[in-house]
Amino acid sequence: MDLTTPPPGKLSNLIELAITDARKLDRARYTPMWMTWHRPRRTDGKCMVCLAGGVIAGTLGCPTDATIDIATGDSADPESETISDAAWSRALWALDSARDGDWTAAFRALHRRLPNNEMYDTLKAIPIPACSEFNTWNTLDAHLDSMADRAKQLRKLGL
């Protein structure tokens, strides 16, 4: 896994990276699953990935047979590899919060602080993305389209 390139510092850029990586996934080798970071499925060998998992597979170059966890070493699945780079760990948690439409948690994960009061209220007003609990390619595609719209909104805010 390649953790040498730092993640984008802006939430809008991070979301756009995730969208690009998810759209490039080989549909014969991966299957979308909103609640799974990056884990091979026993039934058919396809790798289940969430939005952050698309980045793990794409930008970070993780192979399909690897189980990746974002938890700390103490709470991770003992059979998984843990993302040890702090910046990437924060970015992946930010993506998970963004997937669910929790924009303030995404901001906090990426920047290690809460937004100021005005920005907090502005982030709270951004709608939740469509199909955040995707588990098919069609629902993932709808989610990615919705996330692209949210990334535009965040970019206008300078985020």
N, C-alpha and C positions, 0 to 999 in steps of 0.2 A: 504494500500500500504506500502511495506517495503522499506524504504529509509535508513536503518541503515548500510547496507554494502556499502562501497564506490565503485564508478565505477572504472574500470581499468584505469590506468594512461597512458597507451600506446594506441595509435590509433589502432594498429594491434590487440591488445588484446580486445579492445572495439568492433571492427568489428567482431572478432571471437565469442564474446559473443552474438552479435546480430544475427549472422548466426545460432548459436546453438539454441537460443530462437525461432527464426523464424521457424526453421525446426521442432521444437517440438509443434508448434501451432496445436490445434485441428481444422482440416479443416471443421468440421461440425459446429463449433462455431465462427470461424474467417473467414474473407475474406480480401485478400490483396488489399490495396489501397494506392499508393505511396504518395498521398497528404493529408492523414488523419492520425493524430497521433494515436488516440485510441477513437473510437466513435461507439456506437451501431447504426446499420442501422434500420430505422423505418420499412422498407418493410418486413424483415424476422428475425429481432432480432440478426443477426450475427454482430459481432464487426469488424469494418473496422480498419486495422492497417497498418502503414508504417513500414519501417525497425526499426526505433526507437520505434514504437508502439509494435513491437514484444518483445522488452526488457521491455517495460512498462507492458505487459501482462505476460511475463515469469519471469525474474529476480525480477522485482518489485512487481509481484503478484497482479496486478490490475484486478478486476472482469470485465467480458465482458459487464456488463450493465453500466459501468462508462464512462463518457466522460472526457478525460484528455487533458489539454492544457499545453503548455510549455511557453506560453507568461507570461508577468508580470501580476499581479493581476489587473492592470488598463486596460490592453488591452485584457484580456482573455474573452472568451464567458462566460456570467454570469451563464450559466447552467453547466459549466465544473468545474472540480477540477484542480487546478494548481500544477505542480511540484514545490515545494517551496525550495527544497534542491539545493543549488547553484552548487555543483559538479555534481549532476545528471542532472540538467538542462543544464549545459555546455556539458556534455557527450552526451545527446540526440540531442542537436543542432549539435554537431560534427558528429554524425551518419547521420543526415539529410544532412549535407554538403557532407559527404563521399558518401552517396547514389547517389548524383548528380554528383560526380566526382570533386567536388571543394575541393581538398586536402589541399590547403593553408587555406581556411576558416575552414575546419575540425581541422587542427592543431591549428589555432588561437582560436577556440571555446574551445578546450580541454586544451590548455596551457596558455590562456589569453595573448598571444603575437604572433607576426608574426615569422616565421622561419627566420634564417639568410639567406643571399643572395644565398649562394650555395645550401642550403636545399630548399629554395623557388623555384629555378630553377629545382631542382631534383623532387620536388613534382608536379610542373607544367607539367613535362614530363610523369607522370603516367597517363595511359589512363583512360578515363571515363568508368565506369562499364556498362555492357550490361543491357538493359531493366530497366533503372532507373525510368521509369514511369510505373511500373508494376501495373496491375489491375486484374490479374488472378494468379492462383497457378503456372501455367507453366511459366509465365513471371517472377514471384517472384523466382521460382527455378533457372531460368537462371541468374537472378540478383545475387542470393546468391552464385552461382558457380563463377561468375565473381568477386564478392567481396572477396571470399576466395583467389583468385589469387592476388588481390590487397593487401590483408592483408599480404600475403607472401612477396610481394615487400616492403611493409612498414616495416616489421620485419627485412629484410635485411638492411634497412637504420637505424635500431635501434629505430624505431618509433612504 
